[in-house]
Amino acid sequence: MDSLDRRTLGRNIRQARHRLGLTQEQMAERINMTPEVYGRMERGNLVPRLERFVVICRVLGETPNRLISSREPATADEETSEAPDPAEVPIEDLQRRLGANMREARKRLGLTQVEMAERIRMPVDLYGRMERGETLPRLDRFVTICQVLGEMSDQLLGLAPPTADKPR
């Protein structure tokens, strides 16, 4: 996974929305965002916060990796896991789950928090707060964390691949 490319993210979100037959207005309403701001995100001018990104994934029936990746989205018959549904996960639980998974992945690599913070160009105290589950990183920083840890975003978030909701 490379660093976050806003245009790729926007394109992937737009393509997933089109596959569901949703308008920008319908999608914006489902994720509690104004259509104007949502349009900026699809054009690659805006990156959503991580918690909003998880909601977008849920509504579109896509995994975080599929929307972030420059590769083509996978087919619907891919294997699913027993991880929780993103729509069911409160932000506090998401923070704790991500923090614990980041800590485990960092330790597997034999890195200290200081070394990890240096690699992702972040203050060590902020990185420590993320590992303790007190805060979430920005989406672009999250992608960098995934890259450094060599982990897929879906795995770090501990979320099950969603299934697409039917358009209303």
C-alpha positions in Angstrom: 0.0 0.0 0.0 1.5 3.3 -1.0 0.8 6.6 0.7 -2.7 7.9 0.3 -3.5 9.3 -3.1 -6.5 11.6 -2.8 -7.5 11.2 -6.4 -7.4 7.4 -6.3 -9.5 7.5 -3.1 -12.0 9.8 -4.7 -12.2 7.7 -7.9 -12.6 4.5 -6.0 -15.4 6.0 -3.9 -17.1 7.4 -7.0 -16.9 4.0 -8.8 -18.3 2.1 -5.8 -21.1 4.7 -5.5 -21.9 4.3 -9.2 -22.0 0.5 -8.8 -24.7 0.9 -6.2 -26.6 3.3 -8.4 -26.5 6.1 -5.9 -26.3 9.9 -6.7 -23.8 12.1 -4.9 -26.7 13.6 -3.0 -28.0 10.2 -1.8 -24.5 9.1 -0.7 -23.9 12.4 1.1 -27.2 12.0 2.9 -26.3 8.5 4.0 -23.0 9.5 5.5 -24.3 12.8 7.0 -22.3 15.1 4.7 -23.3 18.0 2.5 -23.4 17.1 -1.2 -20.9 19.9 -1.9 -18.3 18.6 0.6 -18.9 15.0 -0.6 -18.3 16.1 -4.2 -15.0 17.6 -3.2 -14.0 14.3 -1.6 -14.8 12.4 -4.8 -12.8 14.9 -6.8 -9.8 14.2 -4.6 -9.8 17.6 -3.0 -10.7 16.4 0.5 -9.8 13.4 2.6 -12.4 12.3 5.2 -11.6 11.7 8.8 -10.9 8.0 9.6 -14.2 7.5 11.4 -16.2 9.0 8.5 -14.1 6.9 6.1 -15.2 3.7 7.9 -18.9 4.8 7.5 -18.3 5.4 3.8 -16.8 1.9 3.5 -19.9 0.5 5.2 -22.4 2.3 3.0 -20.5 1.4 -0.2 -20.0 -2.2 0.9 -16.3 -1.9 0.4 -13.3 -2.6 2.6 -10.9 0.3 3.5 -8.2 -1.4 1.5 -10.3 -1.5 -1.6 -11.1 2.2 -1.5 -7.5 3.3 -0.6 -5.8 1.0 -3.1 -4.9 1.9 -6.7 -5.7 -1.7 -7.7 -9.1 -2.6 -9.1 -11.8 -3.5 -6.5 -12.2 -7.2 -5.8 -15.2 -9.1 -6.6 -18.1 -9.7 -4.2 -17.3 -13.4 -3.8 -14.1 -12.8 -1.8 -13.7 -14.5 1.5 -15.2 -12.8 4.5 -14.0 -12.9 8.1 -15.6 -13.1 11.5 -14.6 -9.6 12.5 -17.3 -7.1 13.5 -19.3 -5.1 11.0 -18.0 -1.5 10.8 -21.6 -0.1 11.1 -21.8 -1.8 14.5 -18.5 -0.5 15.9 -18.6 2.6 18.2 -15.8 5.0 17.6 -14.3 4.3 21.0 -14.1 0.6 20.2 -12.6 1.4 16.8 -9.9 3.5 18.6 -9.1 0.7 21.1 -9.1 -2.0 18.4 -6.9 0.0 16.1 -4.5 1.0 18.9 -4.1 -2.7 20.1 -3.5 -3.9 16.5 -1.0 -1.1 15.9 0.8 -2.0 19.1 0.9 -5.7 18.2 2.1 -5.1 14.7 4.8 -2.6 15.9 6.1 -5.1 18.4 6.2 -7.9 15.8 8.6 -5.7 13.8 10.7 -5.1 17.0 10.1 -1.3 16.9 9.7 1.0 19.9 7.1 3.7 19.9 9.8 6.3 19.4 11.1 4.4 16.3 7.6 4.0 14.9 6.8 7.7 15.5 10.0 8.7 13.7 9.2 6.5 10.7 5.7 8.0 10.3 6.9 11.5 11.1 4.6 12.0 14.1 5.2 13.2 17.6 5.8 10.2 19.9 3.2 11.3 22.4 0.5 11.4 19.7 1.5 8.0 18.4 1.3 6.7 22.0 -2.2 8.1 22.4 -3.2 6.2 19.3 -1.8 2.9 20.6 -3.6 3.5 23.9 -6.9 3.9 21.9 -7.4 7.5 22.9 -7.5 9.0 19.4 -7.6 8.0 15.7 -5.1 9.1 13.1 -6.0 11.2 10.1 -6.7 9.0 7.1 -3.5 9.9 5.3 -1.5 9.2 8.4 -3.3 5.9 8.8 -2.3 4.8 5.3 1.3 5.6 6.2 1.0 3.6 9.4 -0.3 0.6 7.4 2.6 0.9 5.0 5.3 1.1 7.7 3.7 -1.8 9.7 3.2 -3.9 6.5 -0.4 -4.4 7.5 -3.6 -4.1 5.5 -5.9 -1.3 6.7 -8.8 -3.8 7.1 -6.6 -5.9 9.5 -5.4 -2.9 11.5 -9.0 -1.7 12.0 -10.1 -5.2 12.8 -13.2 -4.8 10.6 -15.0 -7.5 8.6 -15.4 -6.9 4.9 -18.8 -5.3 4.5 -21.5 -6.3 2.2 -23.1 -3.7 0.0 -26.5 -2.3 1.1 -29.1 -2.3 -1.6 -29.8 1.2 -3.0 -33.0 2.7 -1.6 
